[in-house]
C-alpha cells in the first residue's frame, strides 16, 4: 500500500519537477549556469510575471470597469499623477544607482520587495476606491525601472566565456517575454475570482524575487574596473583632461554612433507607448470585426508580444553584425508598415503594425546594446547602459501621453504614429549610415 502511495506521489510530482528541471536546463545552458547568467534569466522571468499581474489588476480597475469616456479621464488622471512625476524621477534613477555599485543585489531585492508591498497597498485601494492607488502605482513604476537599470548594469558582469552581450541580453529579454505570456492569462483568471487577486499573486511573485536576487553571484556587487561614463561626444571631453572648474556635461551618450542609435530607439519606444494607449481606447470603442473589445486588445497584445520575441531571436542570431544598418532597416520597416496601416486602415493591418513595431523595437534595442558594447570602453559601459535605458523609458512615457489625448480616429492616429517614427528615422539616418560606412569607434574619456 505504501509503495502504491509513493508511486502516485511520484507520478503527480514528476510534471512539476520535470518542468522545473527543463527550465533550469534551458536557462543554464552554454555556461550561463556557471557564470551566474542563468540566475539572472530566472530572476527576470519572475520580474516579468509580477509586473504583468499588476498590469492586469490596474487595467481592469482603471480601464475596463467604466465607460470609454470616463475611462479616458481615469487614464489621463493616472498618467498625470504617476507618469508625470515619473518623467522627472526616471533621469535620476540611473545616476543614483551609479553611486551604489557595491549593492546591486540589494538594490534588485529592494525593487522586488517594494513592489510586493505596493501590490498589497494597491489591492486595498482597489477594494475601497481609495486615491492611494495612484502614488502606489507611481512607486511600482519607479521600482520597476530601477530594477531594469540595475539589470542592464549587471548583465556584463555575468557573461559566460565567448558569450556576446547581445546574446545575453536577448536571452534575458526572451525569458521575461515568455514569463509575461504565461502569467497574463493566470492574472486574468485570478481577476475573475476577485479584483485584488492578481495583486495577491504579484505579492507572492515579488517576495520570491526578493530572495532570488540574493542568489546572484557576489561578483555582481563588485565595481572593480568600472567608473561613471562621462556621457559627452565633443573632442574636449572625449580626449582632453577634465580640468578643474570644467563643467561636467549633462545626460548625453558616448560617441556619434551610439547617439544616433539611441535617438532611433527613442522613436520606436515613443511609438510603443503611443500605440499601447491609443489602440487601447480605439479598440475598446471600435473592436476588431466580429470580436469584443477585450478579445481585440488581446489579439493586438499577442501580436506585439510575438513580434517582440521574434525580434529578440533574430537579434540574437545576427549578434553584432553591422548594428547601425540593422537599426536603420528596423526603423524603416516599422515606418513603412505604419504608413501602409494609416493609408489602408483595417483590423488586420493594426495587428500587423503591432507585431512589426514589437519586432523592430526588440531588434533595434539589441543593436543599440551591441553599439554600446563596441564603442564604449568596458570601464564605463555599465554606466552608459543605465543612462540609455533611462532615456528610453522617458520616451515611452512621452509617447503614452500623446496616445491618451488623441481623438479616436484610426487613420489619424496611425498617421501620427508614422510621423513619430519618421522624425526619429530621418534625424538619425545620416549619422547611422555615416558611422557604418566609416567604422568610427570613438573612445570616451572617463570621469
C-alpha positions in Angstrom: 0.0 0.0 0.0 2.8 2.4 1.0 4.6 1.6 -2.3 1.5 2.4 -4.3 1.1 5.8 -2.5 4.7 6.6 -3.3 4.2 5.7 -6.9 1.2 8.0 -7.1 3.1 10.7 -5.4 6.0 10.4 -7.9 3.6 10.5 -10.8 1.9 13.7 -9.5 5.3 15.2 -8.6 7.0 14.4 -11.9 5.4 17.0 -14.1 6.4 19.8 -11.7 9.9 18.6 -11.1 10.3 17.7 -14.8 9.2 21.2 -15.9 11.5 22.8 -13.3 14.5 20.8 -14.5 13.7 21.6 -18.1 13.5 25.3 -17.3 16.8 25.2 -15.3 18.5 23.3 -18.1 17.4 25.9 -20.7 18.4 28.9 -18.5 21.8 27.5 -17.5 22.9 26.3 -21.0 26.1 27.3 -22.7 27.9 28.2 -19.5 25.1 30.5 -18.2 24.8 28.4 -15.1 28.5 28.6 -14.2 28.7 32.4 -14.8 25.5 33.2 -12.9 23.6 34.5 -16.0 21.1 31.6 -15.6 20.1 33.0 -12.2 19.6 36.5 -13.7 17.5 35.0 -16.5 15.2 33.3 -13.9 15.1 36.5 -11.9 14.0 38.5 -14.9 11.3 35.9 -15.7 10.0 36.4 -12.1 10.1 40.2 -12.6 8.1 40.0 -15.9 5.5 37.7 -14.3 5.0 40.0 -11.3 4.8 43.2 -13.4 2.1 41.7 -15.7 0.0 40.7 -12.7 -0.1 44.3 -11.5 -0.8 45.5 -15.1 -3.8 43.2 -15.3 -5.1 44.5 -12.0 -4.6 48.1 -12.9 -6.1 47.7 -16.4 -9.2 46.1 -15.1 -9.6 48.8 -12.4 -8.7 52.0 -14.3 -9.7 50.9 -17.9 -12.3 48.2 -18.2 -14.6 49.0 -15.3 -16.1 52.2 -16.6 -17.5 53.6 -19.9 -15.0 54.7 -22.5 -15.2 58.5 -21.9 -14.8 58.0 -18.2 -12.0 55.6 -18.7 -10.1 58.2 -20.8 -10.4 60.6 -17.9 -9.3 58.0 -15.4 -6.3 57.0 -17.5 -5.4 60.7 -18.1 -5.5 61.2 -14.4 -3.4 58.1 -13.9 -0.8 59.4 -16.4 -0.8 62.9 -14.7 -0.4 61.5 -11.2 2.0 58.7 -12.0 3.8 59.3 -15.3 4.4 63.0 -15.0 6.4 62.6 -11.7 8.0 59.5 -13.2 9.4 61.6 -16.1 11.1 63.7 -13.5 12.3 60.8 -11.4 13.4 58.5 -14.3 16.5 60.5 -15.3 17.7 60.5 -11.7 17.4 56.7 -11.3 20.5 55.8 -13.3 22.9 58.4 -11.8 21.7 57.5 -8.3 22.3 53.8 -8.8 25.7 54.6 -10.3 26.6 55.7 -6.8 25.7 52.3 -5.3 27.8 49.9 -7.4 28.6 47.7 -4.5 24.9 46.9 -3.6 23.4 45.7 -6.9 21.9 42.5 -5.4 20.4 44.5 -2.5 19.1 47.1 -5.0 17.3 44.5 -7.1 15.9 42.8 -4.0 14.8 46.2 -2.7 13.0 46.9 -6.0 11.2 43.5 -5.8 10.3 43.9 -2.1 9.0 47.4 -2.7 6.7 46.2 -5.5 5.5 43.3 -3.3 4.4 45.7 -0.5 2.9 48.2 -3.0 0.9 45.4 -4.6 -0.8 44.9 -1.2 -1.4 48.7 -0.9 -3.0 48.7 -4.4 -5.2 45.7 -3.5 -6.6 47.7 -0.6 -7.1 50.8 -2.8 -8.9 48.7 -5.5 -11.3 47.3 -2.9 -12.0 50.7 -1.3 -11.6 53.0 -4.4 -9.0 55.0 -2.5 -6.7 57.5 -4.1 -3.8 55.5 -2.6 -3.9 53.7 -5.9 -2.1 56.5 -7.8 1.0 57.1 -5.6 1.3 53.3 -5.1 1.3 52.8 -8.9 3.9 55.5 -9.2 6.0 53.6 -6.7 5.6 50.4 -8.7 6.8 52.2 -11.9 9.9 53.7 -10.2 10.8 50.4 -8.6 10.3 48.5 -11.9 12.5 50.9 -13.8 15.1 50.9 -11.0 15.3 47.1 -11.4 15.7 47.5 -15.2 18.6 49.9 -14.8 20.4 47.7 -12.3 19.8 44.6 -14.6 21.4 46.4 -17.5 24.4 47.1 -15.4 24.6 43.5 -14.1 24.5 41.6 -17.4 28.1 42.4 -18.4 29.3 41.1 -15.1 27.7 37.6 -15.8 28.8 36.9 -19.3 29.9 33.3 -19.9 33.1 32.8 -21.9 32.7 33.6 -25.7 29.2 34.9 -25.0 28.3 38.3 -26.6 26.4 40.9 -24.6 23.8 41.0 -27.3 23.1 37.3 -26.9 23.0 37.5 -23.2 20.5 40.4 -23.3 18.4 38.6 -25.8 18.2 35.5 -23.5 17.2 37.7 -20.5 14.6 39.6 -22.5 13.1 36.5 -24.1 12.7 34.9 -20.6 10.8 38.0 -19.5 8.6 37.9 -22.5 7.8 34.2 -22.1 7.0 34.6 -18.4 4.7 37.5 -19.2 2.9 35.4 -21.8 2.4 32.6 -19.2 1.4 35.0 -16.3 -1.0 37.2 -18.2 -3.8 34.5 -18.5 -3.2 33.4 -15.0 -3.6 37.0 -13.9 -6.9 37.2 -15.9 -8.1 34.0 -14.2 -7.3 35.5 -10.8 -9.1 38.6 -11.7 -12.2 36.5 -12.4 -12.0 35.3 -8.8 -11.9 38.9 -7.5 -10.3 42.3 -8.3 -7.5 42.1 -5.7 -6.4 38.6 -6.5 -3.9 39.4 -9.3 -2.3 41.8 -6.8 -2.0 39.0 -4.2 -0.3 36.9 -6.9 2.1 39.7 -7.6 2.9 39.9 -3.9 3.9 36.3 -3.8 5.9 36.5 -7.0 7.8 39.6 -5.9 8.6 38.1 -2.5 10.1 35.1 -4.3 12.1 37.6 -6.5 13.4 39.3 -3.4 15.0 36.1 -2.2 16.1 35.1 -5.7 18.0 38.4 -6.1 20.5 37.3 -3.4 21.2 34.1 -5.2 23.1 36.0 -7.9 26.9 35.7 -7.6 28.7 38.1 -5.3 30.7 39.5 -8.3 27.5 41.3 -9.3 28.3 43.7 -6.4 31.9 44.3 -7.4 32.7 47.6 -9.1 36.3 46.7 -9.9 37.4 48.2 -13.2 34.3 50.4 -13.5 33.7 54.1 -13.5 31.0 56.6 -14.3 30.6 57.4 -18.0 31.2 61.0 -18.9 28.4 61.0 -21.4 29.8 63.6 -23.9 30.7 63.5 -27.6 32.8 66.6 -28.1 36.5 66.5 -28.7 37.4 68.3 -25.5 35.7 65.8 -23.2 36.5 62.7 -25.3 40.2 63.3 -25.4 41.3 66.1 -23.2 41.7 66.0 -19.4 38.8 67.2 -17.3 40.4 70.3 -15.9 39.5 71.7 -12.5 36.5 74.0 -12.9 35.3 72.5 -16.2 31.6 71.9 -16.1 30.7 68.3 -16.3 28.3 67.6 -19.3 24.7 66.6 -18.6 23.0 63.4 -19.7 24.4 62.6 -23.1 25.6 59.4 -24.7 29.1 58.4 -25.8 30.1 58.9 -29.4 28.1 59.7 -32.5 27.1 56.1 -33.5 25.6 55.5 -30.0 24.0 58.9 -30.0 22.1 58.3 -33.3 21.2 54.7 -32.3 19.7 56.0 -29.1 17.7 58.6 -31.0 16.3 55.9 -33.3 15.5 53.6 -30.4 13.8 56.5 -28.6 11.5 57.0 -31.6 10.5 53.3 -31.5 10.0 53.4 -27.7 7.9 56.5 -28.1 5.8 54.7 -30.8 5.3 51.7 -28.4 3.9 54.0 -25.6 1.7 55.7 -28.2 0.3 52.5 -29.6 -0.4 51.0 -26.2 -2.6 53.8 -25.1 -4.1 54.9 -28.4 -5.1 51.4 -29.5 -6.4 50.5 -26.1 -9.1 53.2 -26.4 -9.6 52.8 -30.1 -10.2 49.1 -29.9 -12.5 49.5 -26.9 -14.7 51.9 -28.9 -14.2 50.2 -32.3 -13.3 46.5 -31.7 -11.9 44.3 -34.5 -14.5 42.9 -36.8 -16.7 40.3 -35.0 -14.7 40.5 -31.7 -15.3 42.0 -28.3 -13.1 44.9 -27.0 -11.2 42.5 -24.7 -10.5 40.0 -27.4 -9.5 42.7 -29.8 -7.0 44.1 -27.3 -5.8 40.5 -26.6 -5.1 39.9 -30.3 -3.1 43.1 -30.7 -1.2 42.4 -27.5 -0.3 38.9 -28.6 0.8 40.1 -32.0 3.1 42.7 -30.3 4.5 40.0 -28.0 5.1 37.6 -30.8 6.8 40.3 -32.8 9.0 41.3 -29.8 10.0 37.7 -29.2 10.8 37.2 -32.9 12.9 40.4 -32.9 14.8 39.2 -29.9 15.5 35.8 -31.5 16.6 37.5 -34.8 18.8 39.9 -32.9 20.5 37.1 -31.0 21.2 35.3 -34.3 22.5 38.5 -36.0 24.6 39.3 -32.9 26.6 42.5 -33.5 26.8 42.4 -37.3 26.5 46.0 -38.7 24.3 47.2 -35.8 23.9 50.7 -37.5 22.5 49.1 -40.7 20.2 46.8 -38.6 18.7 49.8 -36.7 18.2 51.8 -40.0 16.5 48.8 -41.6 14.3 48.0 -38.5 13.1 51.6 -38.2 12.4 51.8 -41.9 10.4 48.6 -41.7 8.3 50.0 -38.9 7.9 53.3 -40.7 6.7 51.6 -43.9 4.3 49.4 -42.0 2.8 52.4 -40.2 2.3 54.3 -43.4 0.6 51.4 -45.1 -1.6 50.8 -41.9 -2.6 54.5 -42.0 -3.4 54.5 -45.7 -5.4 51.3 -45.6 -6.6 51.3 -42.0 -8.1 47.9 -41.0 -8.2 45.3 -38.3 -5.5 43.1 -40.0 -3.1 46.0 -40.5 -3.5 47.2 -36.9 -2.4 43.7 -35.7 0.5 43.6 -38.3 1.7 47.1 -37.2 1.7 45.9 -33.5 3.7 42.9 -34.5 6.2 44.8 -36.6 6.6 47.5 -34.0 7.4 44.9 -31.4 9.8 43.2 -33.8 11.6 46.5 -34.7 11.8 47.7 -31.1 13.4 44.5 -29.9 15.9 44.3 -32.8 16.9 47.9 -32.6 17.4 47.7 -28.8 19.7 44.7 -29.2 21.6 46.6 -31.9 21.9 49.6 -29.5 23.3 47.2 -26.9 25.9 46.0 -29.5 27.0 49.5 -30.3 27.4 50.3 -26.6 29.5 47.2 -26.3 31.5 48.0 -29.3 32.1 51.8 -28.8 32.0 52.3 -25.1 35.1 51.1 -23.1 34.4 48.4 -20.5 35.4 50.8 -17.8 32.2 52.9 -18.3 29.9 50.5 -20.1 27.5 49.7 -17.3 27.0 53.4 -16.6 26.2 54.0 -20.3 23.7 51.2 -20.3 21.9 52.6 -17.2 21.6 56.1 -18.7 20.5 54.9 -22.1 17.7 52.8 -20.6 16.5 55.8 -18.6 16.2 57.9 -21.7 14.2 55.2 -23.5 11.8 55.0 -20.6 11.2 58.7 -20.7 10.5 58.4 -24.5 7.9 55.7 -23.8 6.1 57.9 -21.3 6.0 60.8 -23.8 4.5 58.5 -26.4 1.9 57.3 -24.0 0.9 60.9 -23.1 0.4 61.7 -26.8 -1.7 58.5 -27.3 -4.1 59.3 -24.5 -5.1 62.7 -25.8 -5.5 61.6 -29.5 -9.1 61.6 -31.0 -10.3 58.0 -31.6 -9.7 58.2 -35.3 -7.8 55.2 -36.5 -6.3 56.7 -39.7 -5.4 60.0 -37.9 -3.8 58.0 -35.1 -1.6 55.9 -37.3 -0.6 59.0 -39.3 0.7 60.4 -36.0 2.4 57.0 -35.3 4.1 57.2 -38.7 5.2 60.8 -38.0 6.8 59.8 -34.7 8.9 57.1 -36.4 9.7 59.2 -39.4 11.0 62.0 -37.2 13.4 59.6 -35.4 14.4 57.8 -38.5 15.2 61.0 -40.6 17.0 62.6 -37.6 19.4 59.6 -37.2 19.6 58.1 -40.7 22.6 60.1 -42.0 24.5 59.7 -38.8 24.0 55.9 -38.5 24.9 55.3 -42.2 27.9 57.5 -41.8 29.1 55.6 -38.7 28.6 52.3 -40.5 30.5 53.5 -43.6 33.4 55.0 -41.8 33.5 52.4 -39.0 34.2 55.0 -36.4 34.9 53.8 -32.8 35.1 56.8 -30.5 36.8 56.2 -27.2 35.4 58.5 -24.5 37.4 59.6 -21.6 36.3 58.6 -18.1 35.0 60.8 -15.3 
